[in-house]
Amino acid sequence: MISMQVQVISPGIYTYGAMVVGGLLKAAGARVTLHRTFSGAPAGMVFLSLFSTQHLLDPVIRAFIASARKQGAPCYVGGPVSAVPEMVLGELAPDAVIIGEGEPVIPPLLSRGSPDGIPGTAYSRDGEIIINPPVPPRTLDRPLPLIPEDIGDQDIRGANVYIETHRGCLGACSFCQVPRFFGRTIRSREIGDILAEVRAFRESGARRISISGGTGSLYQYRDGALDPGSFINLLSGLAEIMGPRNVSAPDIRVDCISDEILDAIRKYTIGWVFFGVESGSTRMLTQMGKGVSVPQISDAIAACRQHKLAVAGSFIVGYPTEEADDYEQTKDFITGNPFDDIFVSIAEPLPSTPLASLALRTPREENPLFIAHTGEYRPLGFSEAEARFFDLSLHGAMWRTRPLLVAGQAYDAFLGEARKQGREIRAVYNLLERYNQP
Ligand code: SF4
């Protein structure tokens, strides 16, 4: 029997999810190739792993899918964009959408060659959209991912790859898809499976690995309690394989740390912690559903300093209900709590999140993303959200532990990024409105 040829494509980078899908397909008997560009012609069966709402608006992706279907190559789309399958079907018109977690869907899809009736798929039939609700996998045991030969060349915030240790998050942040995609119950992988996978990455040329987004210390969380011992064993195992200077466990909630956890991060990783701070305004933290207070964030930063860890923080500006005073409180917070690095983004309403509902409910004339900025950056033609992005990027650079002088190319980069984010997020608003989709 000749095995099916399958292309797995994730635009721009080899995502971990695409590699997992590749591994599942290979284990099911397919001849799989993994790609991060659309330069080749579609052949066999095509799986697209799409992780940004912008992918739904990308003419290159749209044309590739149309070409695949014209040539009779079945084309399936999965990944975080599957949160609203109607939107994927409407914008990209693939043969089907794989909703949520792919493990239970891929083997039957490959063997039957059709999504009909498979739980976790959505497709159009005679002008009607059929949605078969997903069923989460019974276990997170799975074959090794398909690792590309050039994985060592990939650089995602300093790591070749972000590996998965568990699924789910206890948080309910209004802007985040993680609890909607994976649920709020923590499901952890076996440590032996994780370490075997990391060895395979190292043997394939990966030099630096990171634990993927969410909160690393929720690994093996159960019965309402963290399990620091399991998290520490995990870090120690990763460090033994890769070397501690080649492991990072960056993302962590400020309410999921302890002295022993911070000690282990210091001992077994590059020594950075990344907090999703988002805002210095209690009012905004409440609206965002962060579940933590401003003093808790300050305390967490101080605890990291005691453990000699570097601290990065990410901030969100231009939340639909953010007012000038909230924004000023964020600036004050940064001034009073210097970070080693700061990342700023304009609030993006990802489909299916509470933020998307709020974005649609907020009149545009009250939303900072659509209000023209009338302050000191007026000559730059910014919206208020873009002006806050630009201003906070400059402010954050100046108040870092090692201040950065922003001029020339760095200044232009902030300027360009402010405009790009504003433009792209306004396009997301239009998309949400088109599908009336909170
Ligand atoms: S803590 Fe992080 S992963 Fe969890 S819901 Fe909030 S932003 Fe998402």
Residues whose N, C-alpha, C, O or C-beta is under 5 A from the ligand:
A	BS01	SF4	C169 G171 A172 C173 C176 V178 P179 G214 R253
